[in-house]
Amino acid sequence: MDKRLDTQHEAAPLTAADIRSILVGVMLAMFLAALDQTIVATALPTIGRDLDDVTHLSWIVTIYLLASTAVTPLYGKLADIHGRRVTLLSGIIVFVIGSIACALAPSLWLLVVARFVQGLGGGGLIALAQTVVGDMVAPKERGRYQVYFASVFMSSSLLGPVLGGAVAERLHWSVIFWINLPLGFCAYWLSSGALKRLPRYERPHKLDVLGAMLMTLATMSLLLALSWGGTAYPWRSWPIAVLVGAALVLWGLFAWRLRRAAEPLIPLDILANSVVRHSTMAAGFGVGTFIGLTIYLPLYFETVMGLSATQSGLCLLPLTCGTVVGASTSGRAMTRLTHYKRVPLAGLAVACAGTGVLAAFAGGLSLVPFCVLLATVSIGLGTLFPVATVSTQNAVQAHQLGTATAVANFFRQTSGALIVAVFGAIVLGGVGAAGAHLSHEALKLGTVDHETMVTLFRYVFGAASLGFALAFLSLARMEELPLRGRAA
């Protein structure tokens, strides 16, 4: 490393009060981004009626996913260039501006544009929050703090759908965006002062604008193909073929740019780092499978078990809550164990076996044992989260922490979209030629017979077991570097 290029600003050691203040601020910023991924879904019917357009409602969700995923690596790079504080605060400001535009939108397409702006702001908040913790806490102690982030995701998953539906029904749908103003103000105020105490490790980087544009367009093309394939258009239709072809070409150009640019958007030494590569693959398979299950399990509960929408939401709690227990166990174990991989390896083996049992006995298990198995799978998977994040951060240099963390989060989100598309292809493709034109709602209304749905979900649970097995193999191949005992 050329130390002449480093711009390192040492600060006094952070006290416990400093760490708490920073943690509360970044957790609130993370909660902003996580909540807006879940709160809108239940308000969509009300929004469609009020804006007189129900045909294009899915764009409200899709555009936020596209924007937030595409800009995640860009935020990491900017944080390494300009520092965590200014980048995080900029993200909060853009997010709040987008929220105001959403609340004031007079038409659906203006709301879609505003959601795009909101996604541009929210895309970096989660990765930046993890990066900030990486700056102030030693890797050996960092696992304990990952449980707080898992709690944020769990609370947003539980609170978002309930709050969105209640607000849209009792008040007005715009309120779900107005509430981001006080939350955003608090996150800005708490983070602004506290983050001044963080040590800084910026370098005089140059942002690869062409590389950023290629990666953003490639990501959006791929995610559009995955979102529309099998739902808006059949997988073999020409719009999907065009999007997939565009994604392949753009990813090829981005790979070419990485090799040619004097300072590529994603440094090649990060991509070549075996720890980063294998931990990111493990997290991608694990998180992607988890997201796929959370989206398609309500369909299983309603079509196979005959539960109502409210009951299916409650039955999903073991899956969403168990990850916090697993993450807490694994994170605390990292502070004491030399071989910290053993806990998540055991957890992933349990998750793989649990989904294997669900595949073998799909349609034959009563509700209680089914939910117990879901909780077991969730706890096992949760053990992976802190180890994957901390291992990535422990393997890179201080001035690359933001980029590495953001790249890891980017591939997790992309893997989630890909695995959701695979699960969708299994379910919708398995019901016959009309599958590409069926929605979740149509399936819930009994369009397909019970036995067919049981058979299809055997394949879904089998695919989930395979996903966890691939996460296990990727983590097993990851080198177990000693965790540093001091912060960057």
C-alpha positions in Angstrom: 0.0 0.0 0.0 1.4 3.4 -0.9 1.1 5.3 2.3 1.7 8.6 0.5 -1.7 8.3 -1.0 -3.5 7.8 2.3 -5.4 10.6 4.0 -5.8 9.3 7.5 -7.3 11.5 10.2 -6.9 10.0 13.6 -9.5 10.8 16.3 -9.6 10.2 20.0 -10.8 6.7 20.9 -14.5 6.4 20.9 -16.2 6.0 24.2 -19.1 3.7 24.9 -21.5 6.7 24.8 -20.0 7.7 21.3 -20.6 4.2 20.0 -24.2 4.1 21.3 -24.9 7.5 19.8 -23.5 6.5 16.4 -25.2 3.1 16.5 -28.6 4.6 17.2 -28.2 7.1 14.3 -27.1 4.6 11.7 -29.7 2.0 12.8 -32.4 4.6 12.3 -31.0 5.4 8.9 -31.0 1.7 8.1 -34.6 1.4 9.4 -35.7 4.1 6.9 -34.4 2.1 4.0 -35.7 -1.3 5.2 -39.1 0.0 6.2 -39.8 1.5 2.7 -39.2 -1.9 1.2 -42.1 -3.4 3.1 -44.5 -0.6 4.1 -45.8 0.2 0.6 -47.0 -3.3 -0.4 -50.2 -3.4 1.7 -51.1 0.2 0.7 -50.9 -0.5 -3.1 -54.7 -1.2 -3.6 -55.6 2.1 -1.9 -53.0 4.0 -3.9 -54.3 2.5 -7.2 -57.9 3.5 -6.4 -56.9 7.0 -5.3 -54.6 7.7 -8.4 -57.0 5.8 -10.7 -54.4 3.4 -12.1 -54.2 -0.2 -10.8 -52.5 -1.6 -13.9 -49.1 -0.3 -13.2 -49.0 -0.5 -9.4 -46.1 -3.0 -9.4 -43.8 -0.3 -10.7 -44.0 1.4 -7.3 -42.2 -1.5 -5.7 -40.1 -2.5 -8.7 -38.6 1.0 -9.3 -37.4 1.3 -5.7 -35.8 -2.1 -5.8 -34.0 -1.2 -9.1 -32.7 2.2 -7.9 -31.6 1.1 -4.4 -29.8 -2.1 -5.6 -28.1 -0.4 -8.5 -26.5 2.5 -6.5 -25.4 0.4 -3.5 -21.8 -0.1 -4.8 -21.6 3.5 -5.8 -22.3 4.6 -2.2 -19.6 2.4 -0.9 -17.1 3.9 -3.3 -18.2 7.4 -2.4 -17.8 6.6 1.3 -14.2 5.6 0.7 -13.5 8.8 -1.3 -15.4 11.4 0.8 -15.9 9.8 4.1 -18.8 8.0 5.8 -20.5 11.0 7.4 -21.0 13.2 4.2 -22.1 10.1 2.2 -24.6 8.8 4.8 -26.1 12.3 5.4 -26.4 12.8 1.6 -28.2 9.5 1.3 -30.6 10.6 4.1 -31.3 13.9 2.4 -32.0 12.4 -1.0 -34.2 9.8 0.6 -36.3 12.5 2.5 -36.6 14.6 -0.7 -37.9 11.5 -2.5 -40.3 10.8 0.3 -41.7 14.4 0.0 -42.1 13.9 -3.7 -43.9 10.6 -3.1 -46.4 12.1 -0.7 -47.2 15.0 -3.1 -47.4 12.9 -6.3 -50.7 13.6 -8.1 -50.4 10.7 -10.5 -49.1 7.1 -10.5 -46.2 7.7 -12.9 -45.0 10.8 -10.9 -45.1 8.6 -7.8 -43.0 6.0 -9.6 -40.4 8.8 -10.5 -40.4 9.9 -6.9 -39.9 6.3 -5.7 -36.9 6.1 -8.0 -35.4 9.2 -6.3 -36.2 7.7 -2.9 -34.4 4.5 -3.9 -31.4 6.5 -5.0 -31.2 7.8 -1.4 -32.1 4.6 0.4 -29.8 2.3 -1.6 -26.6 3.1 0.4 -28.0 3.4 3.9 -27.9 -0.2 4.8 -24.3 -0.8 3.5 -23.1 2.5 5.0 -24.5 1.6 8.4 -22.5 -1.7 8.4 -19.4 0.2 7.2 -19.7 2.7 10.1 -19.8 -0.1 12.6 -16.7 -1.6 10.8 -14.9 1.7 11.4 -15.6 2.0 15.1 -15.6 -1.6 16.4 -12.8 -4.2 16.1 -13.7 -7.2 13.9 -13.4 -9.6 16.9 -16.2 -7.6 18.6 -18.1 -6.6 15.6 -20.3 -9.7 15.4 -22.2 -8.6 18.6 -23.4 -5.5 16.8 -24.7 -7.4 13.7 -27.6 -8.6 15.8 -28.9 -5.0 16.1 -29.0 -4.8 12.3 -30.9 -8.2 12.2 -33.4 -6.7 14.6 -33.9 -3.7 12.4 -34.8 -5.9 9.4 -37.1 -8.1 11.6 -38.9 -5.0 13.0 -39.3 -3.5 9.5 -40.6 -6.8 8.1 -43.2 -7.0 10.9 -44.1 -3.4 11.3 -44.1 -2.4 7.6 -47.0 -4.4 6.2 -49.2 -3.7 9.2 -48.4 0.0 9.4 -48.8 0.5 5.6 -52.2 -1.1 5.5 -53.5 0.6 8.6 -52.3 4.1 7.6 -53.7 3.7 4.0 -57.1 2.5 5.4 -57.5 4.9 8.3 -55.7 8.1 7.2 -54.2 8.6 3.7 -51.6 6.6 1.8 -49.4 9.7 1.6 -48.8 9.5 5.4 -46.6 6.4 4.9 -44.2 8.8 3.1 -44.7 11.8 5.4 -43.6 9.8 8.4 -40.1 9.5 6.8 -39.6 13.2 7.5 -39.4 13.0 11.3 -37.5 9.7 11.1 -35.1 11.2 8.6 -34.6 14.3 10.6 -33.8 12.2 13.7 -31.4 10.0 11.8 -29.6 13.1 10.3 -29.4 14.8 13.7 -28.1 11.7 15.6 -25.6 10.8 12.9 -24.2 14.2 12.0 -22.6 15.0 15.2 -21.6 11.5 16.3 -19.9 10.6 12.9 -17.5 13.5 13.2 -15.7 11.4 15.8 -15.0 8.5 13.4 -11.4 8.0 12.2 -11.1 8.7 8.4 -9.2 6.6 5.9 -10.0 8.3 2.6 -7.7 8.2 -0.4 -7.5 10.7 -3.3 -9.7 8.5 -5.5 -11.3 9.3 -8.8 -14.8 8.0 -9.4 -15.1 5.9 -12.5 -18.2 7.5 -14.0 -18.4 5.3 -17.1 -18.0 2.1 -14.9 -20.7 3.3 -12.6 -23.1 4.0 -15.5 -22.4 0.5 -17.1 -23.0 -1.3 -13.8 -26.1 0.7 -13.0 -27.7 0.0 -16.4 -26.6 -3.7 -16.3 -28.2 -4.1 -12.9 -31.4 -2.5 -13.9 -31.7 -4.6 -17.1 -31.1 -7.8 -15.1 -33.6 -6.9 -12.3 -36.3 -5.9 -14.8 -35.9 -9.2 -16.6 -36.1 -11.1 -13.3 -39.1 -9.0 -12.1 -41.1 -9.3 -15.3 -40.2 -12.8 -16.4 -43.0 -15.2 -15.8 -45.4 -12.5 -14.6 -45.7 -9.5 -16.9 -44.3 -11.4 -19.8 -43.5 -15.1 -20.5 -39.9 -16.1 -20.0 -39.5 -16.8 -23.7 -41.0 -13.5 -24.9 -39.0 -10.9 -26.8 -39.1 -8.2 -24.1 -37.4 -10.6 -21.6 -34.9 -11.7 -24.3 -34.0 -8.1 -25.0 -33.5 -7.3 -21.4 -31.4 -10.4 -20.7 -29.3 -9.7 -23.8 -28.8 -6.1 -22.8 -27.8 -7.2 -19.3 -25.2 -9.6 -20.7 -23.7 -7.0 -23.0 -23.6 -4.4 -20.3 -22.0 -6.7 -17.8 -19.5 -7.7 -20.4 -18.7 -4.0 -21.0 -18.4 -3.4 -17.3 -16.0 -6.3 -16.9 -13.9 -4.8 -19.8 -14.0 -1.4 -18.0 -12.8 -3.0 -14.7 -9.7 -4.2 -16.5 -9.0 -1.0 -18.5 -9.9 1.8 -16.0 -7.0 3.4 -14.1 -9.1 3.2 -11.0 -12.1 0.9 -11.5 -15.4 1.4 -9.6 -14.8 -2.0 -7.8 -11.0 -2.5 -7.2 -9.8 -5.7 -8.7 -8.0 -6.7 -5.5 -11.4 -6.8 -3.8 -12.9 -9.0 -6.5 -9.8 -11.3 -6.3 -9.9 -11.6 -2.5 -10.9 -15.2 -1.8 -12.4 -14.3 1.6 -14.6 -11.6 0.1 -15.6 -13.8 -2.8 -16.6 -16.8 -0.8 -18.3 -14.9 2.0 -20.3 -12.9 -0.5 -21.3 -16.1 -2.3 -22.4 -17.8 0.9 -24.4 -14.7 1.9 -25.9 -14.4 -1.5 -27.2 -18.0 -1.6 -28.4 -17.8 2.0 -30.1 -14.4 1.9 -31.5 -15.0 -1.6 -33.1 -18.3 -0.5 -34.5 -16.6 2.6 -36.1 -13.8 0.5 -37.6 -16.4 -1.8 -39.1 -18.3 1.0 -40.6 -15.2 2.6 -42.3 -14.2 -0.7 -43.7 -17.7 -1.6 -44.5 -19.2 1.8 -47.7 -17.2 2.2 -48.8 -18.8 -1.1 -48.2 -22.2 0.4 -50.1 -21.4 3.6 -53.1 -20.1 1.7 -53.3 -22.6 -1.2 -52.1 -25.8 0.6 -53.0 -25.2 4.2 -56.1 -23.1 3.6 -55.2 -20.2 5.8 -56.4 -16.6 5.5 -54.0 -13.8 4.5 -53.8 -12.6 8.1 -53.1 -16.1 9.4 -50.4 -16.7 6.8 -48.7 -13.5 7.8 -48.6 -14.7 11.4 -47.3 -18.1 10.4 -44.4 -16.4 8.6 -43.1 -15.0 11.9 -41.0 -18.0 12.8 -39.1 -17.6 9.6 -38.5 -13.8 10.0 -37.9 -13.8 13.8 -35.6 -16.8 14.0 -32.8 -15.1 12.1 -32.3 -12.6 15.0 -31.8 -15.5 17.4 -29.3 -17.2 15.1 -27.4 -13.9 14.4 -27.2 -13.1 18.1 -25.8 -16.5 18.9 -23.3 -16.5 16.1 -22.3 -12.8 16.7 -21.5 -13.4 20.3 -19.7 -16.7 19.6 -17.3 -14.8 17.2 -15.9 -12.8 20.2 -14.8 -16.0 21.9 -14.1 -18.6 19.2 -11.0 -18.9 17.1 -12.8 -21.1 14.5 -15.8 -18.8 14.1 -17.0 -20.6 11.0 -18.1 -23.6 12.9 -21.3 -22.0 14.2 -22.7 -20.9 10.8 -21.6 -24.1 9.1 -23.6 -26.1 11.7 -26.5 -23.6 11.3 -26.5 -23.9 7.5 -26.4 -27.7 7.8 -29.5 -27.5 10.0 -31.2 -25.1 7.5 -30.4 -27.4 4.6 -31.8 -30.5 6.5 -34.9 -28.5 7.7 -35.9 -27.5 4.2 -35.2 -31.0 3.0 -37.7 -32.3 5.5 -40.2 -29.7 4.3 -39.7 -30.9 0.7 -40.2 -34.6 1.7 -43.3 -34.0 3.7 -44.9 -31.0 1.9 -48.7 -31.1 2.3 -48.4 -33.7 5.0 -47.3 -31.7 8.0 -49.7 -29.9 10.3 -49.3 -26.3 11.1 -47.4 -26.5 14.4 -44.6 -28.9 13.3 -44.3 -26.9 10.0 -43.8 -23.6 11.9 -41.3 -25.3 14.3 -39.3 -26.5 11.2 -39.4 -22.9 9.8 -38.1 -21.5 13.1 -35.3 -24.1 13.0 -34.4 -23.2 9.5 -34.4 -19.5 10.3 -32.2 -19.8 13.4 -29.7 -21.9 11.4 -29.6 -19.4 8.6 -29.3 -16.4 10.9 -25.9 -17.7 12.1 -24.5 -16.9 8.7 -25.2 -13.1 8.6 -22.7 -11.7 11.1 -19.9 -14.1 10.0 -20.3 -13.2 6.3 -20.3 -9.4 7.0 -17.5 -9.4 9.5 -15.3 -11.8 7.5 -15.6 -9.5 4.4 -14.7 -6.4 6.4 -11.8 -8.2 8.2 -10.2 -9.2 4.9 -9.9 -5.7 3.3 -7.9 -2.6 4.1 -9.4 0.3 6.0 -9.7 2.5 2.9 -11.6 -0.2 1.1 -14.1 -1.0 3.8 -17.0 1.0 2.3 -16.6 -0.4 -1.2 -16.2 -4.0 0.0 -19.3 -3.8 2.3 -21.4 -2.2 -0.4 -20.3 -4.7 -3.1 -21.2 -7.6 -0.7 -24.7 -6.1 -0.1 -25.2 -5.5 -3.8 -24.6 -9.1 -4.6 -26.9 -10.3 -1.8 -29.7 -8.2 -3.2 -29.1 -9.3 -6.7 -29.0 -13.0 -5.6 -32.3 -12.4 -3.8 -33.9 -11.2 -7.1 -32.4 -14.1 -9.0 -33.6 -16.8 -6.5 -37.0 -15.3 -6.3 -37.2 -15.5 -10.1 -36.2 -19.2 -9.8 -38.9 -19.9 -7.2 -41.4 -18.1 -9.4 -40.4 -20.1 -12.4 -41.0 -23.3 -10.4 -44.4 -22.3 -9.2 -45.8 -20.4 -12.2 -44.1 -22.5 -14.8 -45.3 -25.7 -13.1 -49.0 -25.0 -13.5 -49.0 -25.3 -17.3 -49.0 -23.0 -20.3 -51.2 -20.5 -18.5 -48.6 -20.2 -15.7 -46.9 -17.2 -17.1 -50.2 -15.2 -16.9 -51.2 -16.2 -13.4 -50.6 -13.9 -10.4 -50.3 -14.8 -6.7 -53.8 -13.6 -6.2 -55.1 -15.9 -9.0 -53.4 -18.9 -7.4 -54.8 -18.0 -4.0 -58.3 -18.0 -5.4 -58.0 -21.7 -6.3 -57.0 -21.6 -9.9 -54.7 -24.6 -9.5 -55.7 -27.8 -7.6 -54.3 -28.7 -4.2 -52.2 -31.6 -5.2 -50.5 -29.7 -8.0 -49.5 -26.9 -5.5 -48.2 -29.5 -3.1 -46.0 -31.0 -5.8 -44.7 -27.6 -6.9 -43.8 -26.6 -3.3 -41.9 -29.9 -3.0 -39.6 -28.5 -5.7 -39.6 -25.0 -4.0 -38.4 -26.5 -0.7 -36.0 -28.7 -2.5 -34.5 -25.7 -4.3 -34.3 -23.9 -0.9 -32.4 -26.8 0.5 -30.0 -26.7 -2.5 -29.6 -22.9 -1.9 -28.6 -23.5 1.7 -26.2 -26.3 0.7 -24.5 -24.0 -1.8 -24.2 -21.4 1.0 -22.6 -24.1 3.2 -20.1 -25.1 0.5 -19.1 -21.5 -0.2 -18.6 -20.7 3.5 -16.6 -24.0 4.0 -14.2 -22.8 1.2 -13.7 -19.4 2.8 -10.4 -18.9 4.5 -10.8 -18.3 8.2 -8.5 -15.3 8.8 -7.8 -14.3 12.5 -10.1 -11.5 13.5 -8.3 -8.3 14.2 -8.5 -7.2 17.9 -8.6 -3.5 17.2 -10.8 -1.3 15.0 -9.5 0.2 11.7 
